[in-house]
Amino acid sequence: MERNYWIHRISHIAEISYPLLDAGYLSYGWSDFEENGFIEGVRGDNGWAYIEEQFKLKWGELSRGRYQLWNFIKEMKSGDWVVVPTYGAFSVYELLDDEPIMVKDIKDVIIKNWNEEVVLRDNDGYLIDKEKNRIDLGFARRVRLIQKDISRYDYADSDLTSRMKVRQTNVCITDLGQNIIKAIENFQKTKPIRFRNEINEVVPSIRSIIQTKLNPDKFENLIKWYFERVGASSVVIPPKNPSSKVDYEDVDVIATFDLLKTIYYVQVKHYRGETSSWGAEQIAHLKELAAMKDDRLDDGYTKVYWLLSSSELFSEECINKAKETNVQLIDGNTFSSMLLDAGFLGVGDVL
């Protein structure tokens, strides 16, 4: 069965409608039409003609409110979900029956107000106040709670927030069904909407661009740019095969942070799929050789060794080798997220 989704406001006669909702009944006004036969007439074969006729008889005009009353009595079905907005929050309920009932016919719960006072009824069962005036709650739908008091600010996305601002008492929002489900799921996981969390959705796209659009040299230049962007004092990409090159210089990017007394040695792999242990072995070998060399240029500096790959996976052997040698593995997703944190201003000047 296909489910529809609705927004329905119950702020009318709030001191009773909210306790009534807690008791399992979603209510509506229009007590003018709370009489035997009205629900059957609206739900009959000529229901729309009937409701317009009744509005003319009772009001002398066709109020726009007839559309929302029609929705409540005729269109809302068992299994539909209803969003009930409140101040700064919203709750979600499931309708349990196809047909509404008149509020005066609710017998299975004791109707109370916010002060826990039992609401008075007249001899015919209609709700009345202390002055014996009829209370304008005419119809109700049985509901069960799906989720209560979801913060709008934290869990309602832009479309759902906008739709909850509509002025009508109720409106069908089936096109936002997945938005509602997502809001409930995030609420239950305590995962509020945050810009940083949402922007992480582009991380796989950034990684894909690196893998498919950049060649290995451009990838190294992007890493060089990243270190410069985050404040490195100097960044160099050593020549690949100079005649003077020795084993410990087998590194792709060297970034020095003088203020932090730290040097990053980065072995770069422009891969798709799984990164093997070879890169970790290379950078581990560099680390061993550098430890044995008395190099005054970096004396007193903390040395950090990275294996940075454009791929999203490292082999088990690579992971184990990195753990053994204290080499940090940076995968393509992590580096893409780091790029987001750094910001892309100026990247077009180098790539």
C-alpha positions as CSV (number, residue, x, y, z in Angstrom):
1,M,0.0,0.0,0.0
2,E,1.3,3.4,-1.0
3,R,1.6,5.8,1.9
4,N,0.8,9.5,1.6
5,Y,2.4,12.2,3.8
6,W,0.6,15.2,5.3
7,I,1.1,18.3,7.4
8,H,-1.7,19.0,9.8
9,R,-1.8,21.8,12.3
10,I,-3.6,21.4,15.6
11,S,-2.9,24.8,17.2
12,H,-6.7,25.5,17.2
13,I,-8.0,25.0,20.8
14,A,-4.4,24.0,21.7
15,E,-5.2,23.5,25.3
16,I,-7.3,20.5,24.4
17,S,-6.0,19.4,21.0
18,Y,-2.5,18.8,22.2
19,P,-3.5,16.6,25.2
20,L,-6.0,14.8,22.8
21,L,-3.1,14.1,20.4
22,D,-1.1,12.7,23.3
23,A,-4.1,10.4,24.0
24,G,-4.0,9.1,20.4
25,Y,-6.4,11.4,18.5
26,L,-5.4,14.0,15.9
27,S,-8.2,16.6,16.0
28,Y,-9.7,19.3,13.8
29,G,-12.2,22.1,14.3
30,W,-15.4,22.7,12.3
31,S,-17.8,21.7,15.1
32,D,-20.5,23.4,12.9
33,F,-20.6,20.2,11.0
34,E,-20.3,17.8,13.9
35,E,-23.6,16.1,13.3
36,N,-24.7,12.6,12.4
37,G,-24.5,11.8,8.7
38,F,-21.9,14.5,7.8
39,I,-18.9,12.1,7.6
40,E,-20.9,9.6,5.6
41,G,-22.0,12.3,3.3
42,V,-18.5,13.6,2.6
43,R,-17.1,10.1,2.1
44,G,-20.0,9.1,-0.2
45,D,-20.0,9.0,-4.0
46,N,-21.0,12.7,-4.3
47,G,-18.9,13.8,-1.4
48,W,-17.5,17.0,-2.9
49,A,-20.9,18.2,-4.0
50,Y,-22.2,17.3,-0.5
51,I,-19.6,19.3,1.4
52,E,-20.1,22.4,-0.8
53,E,-23.8,22.2,-0.2
54,Q,-23.3,21.9,3.6
55,F,-20.9,24.9,3.5
56,K,-23.5,27.0,1.7
57,L,-26.2,25.9,4.2
58,K,-24.1,26.6,7.3
59,W,-22.0,29.5,6.2
60,G,-23.8,31.0,3.2
61,E,-20.6,30.8,1.2
62,L,-17.9,28.4,0.0
63,S,-15.1,28.9,2.5
64,R,-11.6,27.8,1.4
65,G,-11.5,25.8,4.5
66,R,-13.6,23.2,2.9
67,Y,-10.5,21.9,1.1
68,Q,-8.7,21.1,4.3
69,L,-11.9,19.6,5.9
70,W,-12.2,17.4,2.7
71,N,-8.6,16.3,3.1
72,F,-9.2,15.4,6.8
73,I,-12.3,13.4,6.2
74,K,-11.9,12.0,2.7
75,E,-8.3,12.0,1.5
76,M,-6.3,10.9,4.6
77,K,-6.1,7.2,4.7
78,S,-5.0,4.5,7.2
79,G,-1.2,4.1,7.0
80,D,-0.6,7.7,6.0
81,W,1.9,9.7,8.0
82,V,1.1,13.1,9.4
83,V,3.6,15.8,10.3
84,V,2.3,18.0,13.2
85,P,4.3,21.2,13.5
86,T,4.9,22.8,16.9
87,Y,7.0,25.7,18.0
88,G,10.5,24.9,16.9
89,A,9.8,21.2,16.4
90,F,7.5,18.7,14.7
91,S,6.1,15.3,15.5
92,V,5.1,12.5,13.1
93,Y,2.1,10.2,13.5
94,E,0.5,7.3,11.5
95,L,-3.2,7.3,10.8
96,L,-4.8,4.1,12.1
97,D,-8.2,4.2,10.4
98,D,-9.6,5.2,7.0
99,E,-12.5,7.2,8.5
100,P,-12.4,9.9,11.1
101,I,-14.9,10.1,14.0
102,M,-16.7,13.0,15.6
103,V,-14.9,14.2,18.7
104,K,-18.2,13.9,20.7
105,D,-18.0,10.1,19.9
106,I,-14.6,9.6,21.4
107,K,-15.3,7.2,24.3
108,D,-12.1,5.2,24.9
109,V,-10.2,8.1,26.5
110,I,-11.0,10.8,29.0
111,I,-10.5,14.1,27.2
112,K,-8.5,16.5,29.4
113,N,-7.0,19.9,29.0
114,W,-3.4,21.1,29.7
115,N,-4.3,21.5,33.4
116,E,-5.3,17.8,33.5
117,E,-8.9,18.9,34.0
118,V,-11.6,16.8,32.4
119,V,-13.3,18.6,29.6
120,L,-17.0,19.0,30.1
121,R,-19.7,17.5,27.8
122,D,-23.3,18.4,27.3
123,N,-26.1,15.8,27.2
124,D,-25.4,15.0,23.5
125,G,-21.7,14.4,24.2
126,Y,-20.4,17.6,22.6
127,L,-17.4,19.3,24.3
128,I,-18.3,22.4,26.2
129,D,-16.5,25.0,28.3
130,K,-17.4,26.1,31.8
131,E,-19.8,28.6,30.4
132,K,-21.5,25.7,28.5
133,N,-20.4,27.0,25.1
134,R,-19.6,24.4,22.5
135,I,-15.8,23.9,22.0
136,D,-14.8,24.1,18.4
137,L,-13.3,20.6,17.9
138,G,-15.5,18.6,15.6
139,F,-13.5,15.7,14.1
140,A,-10.6,13.4,15.0
141,R,-8.4,10.7,13.5
142,R,-6.9,7.8,15.5
143,V,-3.2,7.9,15.3
144,R,-0.1,6.3,16.7
145,L,3.1,8.2,17.4
146,I,6.1,7.6,15.1
147,Q,8.4,10.2,16.5
148,K,7.8,13.1,18.9
149,D,9.4,16.6,19.1
150,I,12.0,16.5,16.4
151,S,13.9,19.8,16.3
152,R,13.2,21.8,13.1
153,Y,16.6,23.5,13.3
154,D,18.6,20.3,13.7
155,Y,16.7,17.8,11.5
156,A,14.3,19.5,9.0
157,D,16.0,20.2,5.7
158,S,15.3,23.2,3.5
159,D,12.3,21.8,1.7
160,L,10.6,20.4,4.8
161,T,11.2,23.6,6.7
162,S,9.7,25.6,3.9
163,R,6.7,23.4,3.6
164,M,5.9,23.6,7.3
165,K,5.4,27.3,6.8
166,V,2.3,26.9,4.7
167,R,-0.7,28.7,6.1
168,Q,-3.3,26.0,5.4
169,T,-4.4,23.7,8.2
170,N,-3.3,20.7,6.3
171,V,-1.7,19.9,3.0
172,C,-0.4,16.8,1.2
173,I,3.4,16.6,1.1
174,T,3.9,13.1,-0.3
175,D,6.8,14.5,-2.5
176,L,8.7,15.1,0.8
177,G,8.2,11.5,2.2
178,Q,11.9,10.7,2.0
179,N,12.8,14.0,3.7
180,I,10.6,13.1,6.6
181,I,12.0,9.6,6.8
182,K,15.5,10.9,6.7
183,A,14.7,13.5,9.5
184,I,13.4,10.7,11.7
185,E,16.4,8.5,11.0
186,N,18.9,11.3,11.8
187,F,17.0,12.2,14.9
188,Q,17.1,8.7,16.2
189,K,20.8,8.5,15.5
190,T,21.4,12.0,17.0
191,K,22.8,13.1,13.7
192,P,21.7,16.7,13.2
193,I,22.0,18.5,9.9
194,R,25.3,20.4,9.9
195,F,27.0,22.1,7.0
196,R,30.2,20.2,7.5
197,N,28.5,16.8,7.6
198,E,26.5,17.5,4.5
199,I,29.4,18.9,2.5
200,N,31.3,15.6,3.1
201,E,28.9,14.1,0.6
202,V,31.1,15.6,-2.1
203,V,34.2,13.9,-0.9
204,P,33.8,10.8,-3.2
205,S,33.3,13.2,-6.1
206,I,36.6,15.1,-5.3
207,R,38.4,11.8,-5.0
208,S,37.0,10.7,-8.4
209,I,38.2,13.9,-10.0
210,I,41.7,13.3,-8.6
211,Q,41.7,9.8,-9.9
212,T,40.3,10.4,-13.3
213,K,41.3,14.0,-14.3
214,L,44.7,14.4,-12.7
215,N,47.9,12.7,-13.7
216,P,50.5,11.7,-11.1
217,D,52.5,14.9,-11.5
218,K,49.4,17.1,-11.1
219,F,48.4,15.0,-8.0
220,E,51.8,15.8,-6.5
221,N,51.3,19.5,-7.3
222,L,47.9,19.4,-5.6
223,I,49.5,17.9,-2.5
224,K,52.2,20.6,-2.6
225,W,49.5,23.2,-2.9
226,Y,47.6,21.7,0.1
227,F,50.6,22.0,2.4
228,E,51.2,25.6,1.2
229,R,47.5,26.3,1.9
230,V,47.7,25.1,5.4
231,G,50.8,27.1,6.2
232,A,54.0,25.2,5.3
233,S,57.1,27.2,5.4
234,S,58.4,25.4,2.3
235,V,57.3,22.6,0.1
236,V,59.4,20.8,-2.5
237,I,58.9,18.0,-5.0
238,P,62.3,16.4,-5.3
239,P,63.5,15.4,-8.8
240,K,62.5,11.9,-9.7
241,N,65.9,10.4,-10.8
242,P,68.7,12.8,-10.3
243,S,72.2,11.4,-10.6
244,S,73.0,12.5,-7.1
245,K,69.9,10.9,-5.6
246,V,70.4,8.4,-2.8
247,D,68.0,5.9,-1.2
248,Y,66.7,8.2,1.6
249,E,65.6,10.8,-1.0
250,D,63.0,8.4,-2.5
251,V,60.1,10.7,-1.5
252,D,57.6,12.6,-3.6
253,V,56.7,15.7,-1.5
254,I,58.6,17.2,1.5
255,A,56.8,19.9,3.5
256,T,58.5,21.8,6.3
257,F,56.6,23.8,9.0
258,D,59.3,25.9,10.8
259,L,57.0,27.2,13.4
260,L,56.0,23.7,14.4
261,K,59.5,22.3,13.9
262,T,57.9,19.5,11.8
263,I,58.8,18.0,8.4
264,Y,56.4,15.9,6.5
265,Y,57.8,13.3,4.1
266,V,55.1,12.0,1.7
267,Q,55.2,9.0,-0.6
268,V,52.4,9.6,-3.2
269,K,50.5,7.0,-5.1
270,H,48.1,7.9,-7.9
271,Y,46.0,4.8,-7.8
272,R,42.5,3.4,-8.3
273,G,41.4,0.4,-6.4
274,E,43.6,-1.0,-3.6
275,T,46.9,0.5,-2.7
276,S,49.5,-2.2,-2.1
277,S,52.2,-2.4,0.6
278,W,54.9,-1.2,-1.7
279,G,54.4,2.5,-0.9
280,A,54.5,1.8,2.8
281,E,57.7,-0.1,2.4
282,Q,59.2,2.8,0.4
283,I,58.4,5.4,3.0
284,A,59.4,3.0,5.9
285,H,62.8,2.5,4.2
286,L,63.2,6.3,3.9
287,K,62.4,6.6,7.6
288,E,65.0,4.1,8.5
289,L,67.7,5.7,6.4
290,A,66.9,9.2,7.6
291,A,67.1,8.1,11.2
292,M,70.7,6.9,10.5
293,K,71.8,10.1,8.7
294,D,73.0,13.1,10.7
295,D,71.4,15.9,8.6
296,R,71.8,19.3,10.2
297,L,69.2,20.8,7.9
298,D,66.3,19.0,9.7
299,D,68.1,18.5,13.1
300,G,65.7,19.1,15.9
301,Y,62.6,18.8,13.7
302,T,59.9,16.1,14.3
303,K,59.6,14.0,11.2
304,V,56.2,12.7,10.0
305,Y,55.9,10.0,7.3
306,W,52.9,9.7,5.1
307,L,51.7,7.3,2.4
308,L,49.1,9.4,0.6
309,S,47.1,7.5,-2.1
310,S,44.3,8.7,-4.3
311,S,42.6,5.4,-3.9
312,E,40.0,4.7,-1.1
313,L,41.6,1.4,0.0
314,F,44.8,0.0,1.3
315,S,45.7,-3.6,1.3
316,E,45.9,-5.5,4.6
317,E,49.6,-5.9,4.1
318,C,50.0,-2.2,3.5
319,I,48.0,-1.4,6.7
320,N,50.1,-3.8,8.7
321,K,53.3,-2.5,7.4
322,A,52.3,1.1,8.2
323,K,51.4,0.1,11.8
324,E,54.8,-1.6,12.2
325,T,56.7,1.4,11.0
326,N,54.5,4.2,12.4
327,V,53.7,5.5,8.9
328,Q,50.4,7.3,8.5
329,L,48.1,6.2,5.7
330,I,46.0,8.9,4.0
331,D,43.4,7.6,1.6
332,G,41.7,9.5,-1.2
333,N,38.6,10.2,0.8
334,T,40.5,11.5,3.7
335,F,42.7,13.8,1.6
336,S,39.6,15.1,-0.3
337,S,38.1,16.0,3.1
338,M,41.3,17.7,4.1
339,L,41.1,19.7,0.9
340,L,37.6,20.8,1.8
341,D,38.8,21.9,5.2
342,A,41.6,23.9,3.7
343,G,39.4,25.5,1.1
344,F,40.0,25.7,-2.7
345,L,40.8,29.4,-3.0
346,G,43.8,29.7,-5.3
347,V,44.0,26.1,-6.5
348,G,43.3,27.3,-10.0
349,D,46.6,29.1,-10.0
350,V,48.6,25.9,-9.8
351,L,46.3,23.3,-11.5
